[in-house]
Amino acid sequence: MKNYRFTAFEKTGETLFDETWTFENDEAAKINGLQQIEEKGVANKTHRLVNSSGKLILFHV
């Protein structure tokens, strides 16, 4: 299992979420991360999900 960092922001720059999520690999992170983003209700907010090496997995402005 690998750690991934999820952050979501308001347009004002206010941080809504800054969390560490754990997934088996980048593909699982992409699929399950999208689901968790939808559940949190921030799919239309600026957000990103990066792996522990800093590789961008998901990004939305």
C-alpha positions in Angstrom: 0.0 0.0 0.0 1.2 3.5 -0.9 0.3 6.9 0.6 -1.2 9.6 -1.5 -1.9 13.2 -0.5 -5.3 14.8 -1.3 -5.9 18.5 -1.1 -9.0 20.5 -2.0 -9.3 24.3 -2.0 -11.9 27.0 -2.4 -11.3 29.7 -5.0 -10.3 32.0 -2.2 -7.4 29.7 -1.4 -9.0 28.3 1.8 -8.0 24.6 2.3 -11.0 22.4 2.5 -9.2 19.1 2.8 -5.6 18.1 3.3 -5.5 14.4 3.9 -3.4 11.3 3.4 -5.1 8.4 1.6 -3.8 4.9 1.1 -4.2 2.9 -2.1 -2.5 -0.1 -3.6 -1.1 1.7 -6.7 -1.6 4.7 -8.9 -4.5 3.2 -10.9 -6.4 2.3 -7.8 -5.7 5.8 -6.5 -7.2 7.3 -9.6 -10.4 5.2 -9.5 -11.0 5.2 -5.8 -9.8 8.7 -5.4 -12.4 10.0 -7.8 -15.1 8.1 -5.8 -13.9 9.6 -2.5 -13.8 13.1 -4.1 -17.4 12.7 -5.2 -18.4 11.5 -1.7 -16.8 14.6 -0.1 -18.7 16.8 -2.5 -15.6 18.6 -3.9 -15.5 17.3 -7.5 -16.1 20.8 -8.8 -13.6 22.5 -6.4 -9.9 22.8 -7.1 -8.3 19.6 -5.9 -5.3 17.4 -6.5 -4.1 13.9 -5.6 -0.4 13.1 -5.7 1.6 10.0 -4.8 4.5 10.0 -2.3 7.0 10.8 -5.1 5.0 14.0 -6.0 3.5 12.5 -9.2 0.2 14.1 -10.0 -2.5 11.4 -10.1 -5.7 13.6 -10.3 -6.0 17.4 -10.7 -9.0 19.7 -11.2 -9.1 23.5 -11.4 
